[in-house]
Amino acid sequence: MAKNAMVFRPEEENVAYIGAGVTLKGEISASDLIIVDGAIEGDVSARVIQVGQAGVIRGSVTATEADVSGWISDHVEIKELLVVRATGRVEGKVTYGEIELEKGAVIVGDLTALEEDGAAKPASAAKASAERVEVLGALPKPSSIERINEAVRSAKGGKGGLYLAADGEEKRVTTRALIGRKSSAGA
Protein backbone atom coordinates (compact mmCIF):
# COMPACT_ATOMS: atom_id res chain seq x y z
CA MET A 1 0.00 0.00 0.00
CA ALA A 2 1.11 3.59 -0.50
CA LYS A 3 3.06 4.97 2.43
CA ASN A 4 0.13 7.00 3.81
CA ALA A 5 -2.68 4.82 2.48
CA MET A 6 -5.60 4.06 4.73
CA VAL A 7 -7.20 0.71 5.39
CA PHE A 8 -10.87 0.48 4.34
CA ARG A 9 -13.42 0.49 7.15
CA PRO A 10 -17.08 0.61 6.10
CA GLU A 11 -17.99 3.00 8.92
CA GLU A 12 -15.51 5.69 7.79
CA GLU A 13 -16.61 8.78 5.91
CA ASN A 14 -14.94 9.97 2.69
CA VAL A 15 -14.02 6.40 1.68
CA ALA A 16 -15.36 4.47 -1.31
CA TYR A 17 -15.04 0.75 -2.03
CA ILE A 18 -15.80 -0.82 -5.41
CA GLY A 19 -15.97 -4.55 -4.77
CA ALA A 20 -15.07 -7.47 -7.02
CA GLY A 21 -17.74 -8.09 -9.64
CA VAL A 22 -18.99 -4.47 -9.49
CA THR A 23 -18.64 -2.19 -12.54
CA LEU A 24 -19.10 1.53 -12.11
CA LYS A 25 -19.51 3.77 -15.16
CA GLY A 26 -19.12 7.49 -14.56
CA GLU A 27 -17.24 9.80 -12.24
CA ILE A 28 -16.29 8.93 -8.67
CA SER A 29 -14.60 11.16 -6.12
CA ALA A 30 -13.68 10.76 -2.46
CA SER A 31 -11.68 13.13 -0.29
CA ASP A 32 -9.72 10.32 1.38
CA LEU A 33 -9.59 6.82 -0.10
CA ILE A 34 -10.98 4.81 -2.99
CA ILE A 35 -10.35 1.08 -3.07
CA VAL A 36 -11.06 -0.67 -6.37
CA ASP A 37 -11.38 -4.44 -6.51
CA GLY A 38 -13.98 -4.24 -9.30
CA ALA A 39 -14.00 -2.03 -12.41
CA ILE A 40 -14.47 1.70 -12.97
CA GLU A 41 -14.98 3.23 -16.40
CA GLY A 42 -14.67 7.00 -15.97
CA ASP A 43 -12.93 9.67 -13.96
CA VAL A 44 -11.61 8.79 -10.50
CA SER A 45 -10.19 11.23 -7.94
CA ALA A 46 -9.19 10.86 -4.29
CA ARG A 47 -6.29 11.55 -1.97
CA VAL A 48 -5.32 7.84 -2.10
CA ILE A 49 -6.39 5.28 -4.68
CA GLN A 50 -5.74 1.60 -4.13
CA VAL A 51 -6.34 -0.82 -7.00
CA GLY A 52 -6.46 -4.49 -5.99
CA GLN A 53 -5.22 -7.36 -8.17
CA ALA A 54 -8.61 -7.77 -9.85
CA GLY A 55 -9.25 -4.02 -9.95
CA VAL A 56 -9.44 -2.07 -13.22
CA ILE A 57 -9.76 1.67 -13.86
CA ARG A 58 -10.24 2.98 -17.43
CA GLY A 59 -10.33 6.75 -17.46
CA SER A 60 -8.74 9.79 -15.90
CA VAL A 61 -7.21 9.06 -12.49
CA THR A 62 -6.12 11.90 -10.18
CA ALA A 63 -4.70 11.34 -6.71
CA THR A 64 -1.99 12.33 -4.28
CA GLU A 65 -0.91 8.69 -3.91
CA ALA A 66 -1.80 5.45 -5.67
CA ASP A 67 -1.03 1.80 -5.00
CA VAL A 68 -1.69 -0.36 -8.06
CA SER A 69 -1.84 -4.15 -7.98
CA GLY A 70 -4.40 -4.28 -10.82
CA TRP A 71 -4.70 -2.25 -14.00
CA ILE A 72 -5.10 1.49 -14.74
CA SER A 73 -5.29 2.93 -18.24
CA ASP A 74 -5.74 6.25 -20.05
CA HIS A 75 -4.66 9.34 -18.07
CA VAL A 76 -3.00 8.96 -14.65
CA GLU A 77 -1.85 11.92 -12.53
CA ILE A 78 -0.33 11.05 -9.15
CA LYS A 79 1.04 14.12 -7.37
CA GLU A 80 3.31 12.36 -4.87
CA LEU A 81 3.86 8.58 -4.89
CA LEU A 82 2.81 6.02 -7.50
CA VAL A 83 3.47 2.42 -6.40
CA VAL A 84 3.03 -0.29 -9.03
CA ARG A 85 3.09 -3.78 -7.51
CA ALA A 86 4.36 -6.95 -9.19
CA THR A 87 0.90 -7.71 -10.58
CA GLY A 88 0.19 -4.07 -11.51
CA ARG A 89 -0.04 -2.50 -14.94
CA VAL A 90 -0.32 1.21 -15.77
CA GLU A 91 -0.93 2.36 -19.35
CA GLY A 92 -1.36 5.73 -21.04
CA LYS A 93 -0.21 9.20 -20.13
CA VAL A 94 1.31 8.91 -16.65
CA THR A 95 2.39 11.89 -14.52
CA TYR A 96 3.88 11.24 -11.08
CA GLY A 97 5.87 12.85 -8.26
CA GLU A 98 7.79 9.70 -7.30
CA ILE A 99 7.45 6.18 -8.63
CA GLU A 100 8.12 2.82 -7.04
CA LEU A 101 8.04 -0.34 -9.16
CA GLU A 102 8.13 -3.90 -7.89
CA LYS A 103 9.65 -6.75 -9.86
CA GLY A 104 7.13 -7.65 -12.59
CA ALA A 105 5.38 -4.26 -12.65
CA VAL A 106 4.55 -2.95 -16.14
CA ILE A 107 4.23 0.66 -17.30
CA VAL A 108 3.39 1.45 -20.93
CA GLY A 109 3.00 4.95 -22.37
CA ASP A 110 4.21 8.50 -21.83
CA LEU A 111 5.85 9.04 -18.44
CA THR A 112 6.38 12.49 -16.95
CA ALA A 113 7.90 13.14 -13.54
CA LEU A 114 6.80 16.22 -11.62
CA GLU A 115 9.22 18.64 -9.97
CA GLU A 116 8.71 19.30 -6.26
CA ASP A 117 6.76 22.47 -7.13
CA GLY A 118 4.29 20.40 -9.19
CA ALA A 119 5.62 21.44 -12.61
CA ALA A 120 6.52 18.76 -15.13
CA LYS A 121 10.22 18.07 -15.62
CA PRO A 122 11.58 18.79 -19.10
CA ALA A 123 10.60 16.09 -21.57
CA SER A 124 14.20 15.19 -22.38
CA ALA A 125 14.89 14.27 -18.75
CA ALA A 126 11.67 12.61 -17.70
CA LYS A 127 9.77 11.29 -20.70
CA ALA A 128 9.90 7.73 -21.94
CA SER A 129 7.56 8.16 -24.88
CA ALA A 130 5.74 5.02 -26.00
CA GLU A 131 8.22 2.71 -24.33
CA ARG A 132 7.41 -0.40 -22.36
CA VAL A 133 9.11 -0.53 -19.01
CA GLU A 134 9.25 -3.85 -17.19
CA VAL A 135 10.98 -4.22 -13.87
CA LEU A 136 12.58 -7.63 -13.81
CA GLY A 137 14.34 -7.28 -10.49
CA ALA A 138 17.66 -8.70 -11.68
CA LEU A 139 20.55 -6.31 -12.03
CA PRO A 140 21.62 -5.76 -15.62
CA LYS A 141 24.77 -7.43 -16.84
CA PRO A 142 27.76 -5.11 -16.68
CA SER A 143 28.37 -3.23 -19.91
CA SER A 144 31.62 -3.57 -21.84
CA ILE A 145 32.89 -0.25 -20.48
CA GLU A 146 32.14 -1.37 -16.91
CA ARG A 147 34.06 -4.62 -17.46
CA ILE A 148 36.97 -2.70 -18.99
CA ASN A 149 37.01 -0.21 -16.12
CA GLU A 150 37.00 -3.03 -13.59
CA ALA A 151 39.90 -4.73 -15.40
CA VAL A 152 41.82 -1.45 -15.49
CA ARG A 153 41.24 -0.86 -11.77
CA SER A 154 42.53 -4.39 -11.07
CA ALA A 155 45.56 -3.84 -13.28
CA LYS A 156 46.67 -0.66 -11.54
CA GLY A 157 48.05 -2.60 -8.60
CA GLY A 158 49.21 -5.63 -10.60
CA LYS A 159 52.48 -6.30 -12.40
CA GLY A 160 52.81 -7.02 -16.09
CA GLY A 161 50.56 -6.05 -18.98
CA LEU A 162 46.81 -6.40 -19.13
CA TYR A 163 45.23 -7.45 -22.40
CA LEU A 164 41.59 -7.58 -23.45
CA ALA A 165 40.18 -9.27 -26.52
CA ALA A 166 36.68 -9.12 -27.89
CA ASP A 167 34.77 -12.40 -28.23
CA GLY A 168 35.90 -14.28 -31.33
CA GLU A 169 38.88 -12.01 -31.93
CA GLU A 170 42.45 -13.10 -31.60
CA LYS A 171 43.73 -9.53 -31.73
CA ARG A 172 44.94 -8.41 -28.31
CA VAL A 173 44.66 -4.79 -27.26
CA THR A 174 46.73 -3.41 -24.42
CA THR A 175 44.89 -1.30 -21.86
CA ARG A 176 47.93 0.39 -20.42
CA ALA A 177 46.94 3.56 -22.28
CA LEU A 178 43.55 3.48 -20.51
CA ILE A 179 45.00 3.55 -17.01
CA GLY A 180 44.54 6.98 -15.50
CA ARG A 181 41.90 8.14 -18.02
CA LYS A 182 38.37 8.88 -16.94
CA SER A 183 35.47 7.20 -18.68
CA SER A 184 32.77 9.36 -20.22
CA ALA A 185 30.26 6.66 -19.30
CA GLY A 186 30.27 7.85 -15.69
CA ALA A 187 31.55 4.61 -14.16
TASUL-V806332 format. One record per backbone hydrogen bond with DSSP energy under -1.0 kcal/mol. NH is the residue of the N-H (numbers start at 1). CO is the residue of the C=O. E is the energy in kcal/mol with one decimal. If there is no record, write none. Layout:
BEGIN
<<NH,CO,E> <NH,CO,E>>
END
This chain:
BEGIN
<<5,2,-1.8> <12,9,-2.3> <16,33,-2.6> <18,35,-2.9> <22,19,-2.0> <24,39,-2.7> <26,41,-2.4> <28,43,-2.7> <30,45,-2.1> <32,14,-1.4> <33,14,-1.5> <34,48,-2.0> <35,16,-2.7> <36,50,-3.0> <37,18,-3.4> <38,18,-1.3> <39,22,-2.8> <40,56,-2.4> <41,24,-3.1> <42,58,-1.9> <44,60,-3.1> <45,28,-1.9> <46,62,-1.7> <48,32,-2.5> <49,65,-1.9> <50,34,-2.9> <51,67,-2.8> <52,36,-2.6> <55,52,-1.4> <56,38,-2.1> <57,71,-2.3> <58,40,-2.8> <59,73,-2.2> <61,75,-3.3> <62,44,-2.6> <63,77,-2.3> <64,47,-1.4> <65,47,-2.2> <66,81,-2.3> <67,49,-2.4> <68,83,-3.2> <69,51,-3.1> <71,55,-2.2> <72,89,-2.3> <73,57,-2.5> <75,59,-1.3> <76,93,-3.1> <77,61,-3.1> <78,95,-3.2> <79,63,-2.5> <80,64,-2.5> <82,98,-2.4> <83,66,-2.7> <84,100,-2.8> <85,68,-3.1> <88,85,-1.8> <89,70,-2.2> <90,106,-2.3> <91,72,-2.5> <92,108,-1.9> <93,74,-2.3> <94,110,-3.5> <95,76,-2.9> <96,112,-2.2> <98,80,-3.2> <100,82,-2.8> <102,84,-2.4> <104,135,-4.7> <105,102,-2.4> <106,88,-1.7> <107,133,-2.0> <108,90,-2.6> <109,131,-1.2> <110,92,-1.0> <112,94,-2.5> <114,96,-3.0> <115,119,-4.3> <118,115,-1.9> <121,113,-2.8> <125,122,-1.4> <126,122,-1.6> <127,123,-2.1> <131,128,-1.3> <133,107,-2.7> <135,105,-1.7> <147,143,-2.3> <148,144,-2.6> <149,145,-2.8> <150,146,-2.2> <151,147,-2.2> <152,148,-2.7> <153,149,-2.6> <154,150,-2.1> <155,151,-2.0> <156,152,-1.5> <164,173,-1.9> <169,166,-2.2> <173,164,-1.9> <175,162,-1.7> <178,175,-1.5> <179,175,-1.1> <181,178,-2.3>>
END
